[in-house]
Amino acid sequence: MTISFENVAVGSGLDAAVPPLTLSVTPGEPTVIAVESDERPLLVSMLLGGRMEPDSGSVTIDGHEDADNLRRRTALVDTPFVAEPPAGISLASVVAEEFSFAGRSTSRAAVERFLEQHGLADYAKLAIRALPPLDRVRLFSELALLRQGVDTLIVTSPERHGADPSGWYSTLAGLAERNISVAIVTDFATRDILLGLGARDAATVMVEPAPATAEAVPSKTQEKVKGKAAKKATAKASKSANKSATKKAPKKASKKASSKASKKASSKATKKAAKK
């Protein structure tokens, strides 16, 4: 599934809660969306998941506006105030609640079995705040995927819990390999780290360059042919000029000699006549 924003905004002008955004989230490698301010990660995540409507612009799913389908197929992961469990609640309680959303048994045995499968049985009775950041991202993502029809995860500000981003990014990259679309809404500093790890920038727009015409952009072969033609023309012009100069030189010399001889003969004749 591809989610696209086309100039999506909340508010307007300098006071906009979310300035115009154009981006896309696609399956494959995790997609990272960098935003500023404390509230924008929450707002952008809700827009991506169809939990709120923009004041302007369009949000589409596979090219069509369908907010209901968008809500069914997306899950907000650990999004502050919206999908973030209270820090003091036990991990077992969080899992049981997610099971109820997914229509699964919320029995103690079912919860314990799930936590054992994910190597987190020791944390079952502990407050959620005790869960290491990497395990938190991994567990909440897997719980969200239990919901029927969900094929897109929107992970909000995972950097706020600390830990090296490369750790939880590898978990999300693994989910993306299962043909799950993963959107990570984060800050610019974390975005740069994730791009270095292989994430895709949601704001990057790939534009296919228009094919160059032979007239507009000459090929190397054409340039080579033109170069040879220019050299040949220059050589020919030079040869012609030299030949012309060679022909003209004897004529000028002959005229000059004839003039000189005529003057000399005339002077001699004048002197001879004067003596007589």
Secondary structure by P-SEA (a helix, b strand, c coil): cbbbbccccccccccccccbbbbccccccbbbbbbccccaaaaaaaaaaccccccbbbbbccccccaaaaaaacccccccccccccccccaaaaaaaaaaaacccccaaaaaaaaaaaccccccccccccccaaaaaaaaaaaaaccccccbbbbcccccccccaaaaaaaaaaaaaacbbbbbbbcaaaaaaaaaaccccccbbbbccccccccccccaaaaaaaaaaaaaaaaaaaaaaaaaaaaaaaaaaaaaaaaaaaaaaaaaaaaaaaac
